[in-house]
């Protein structure tokens, strides 16, 4: 999906940025991600569904995996974990809004990677 810089895209980009900060404040999720995937460079919430006793999350982690799980509201335990590669997730999504969210998240991740690469190159030159 090609991004065009629309207001809708900008709004969703801001929501994804907020979601990263939100996840980083949830100790139980950060702990789970670090234990399971070691170094977490980036994480965005693609979907969050609030149910009576739990929240269901779908996260894109390190631009490689889409991880889904349930987070208990009573004890913050994590269950029903599933993983899918970004490539397979991209093939499976049908809703235009979900495709847009993924495209924006990947664009943001690629921009971050490019910035990190530039800063590393600068350090080597000095």
Secondary structure, DSSP 8 states (H G I E B T S, - for coil): ------HHHHHHHHHHHHHHHHHHH-HHHHHHHHHHHSS---EEEEEEEE-SSEEEEEEEETTTEEEEEEEETTT--EEEEEEEEHHHHHHH---HHHHHHHHHHHHHHHHHHHHHHHHHHHHHH-
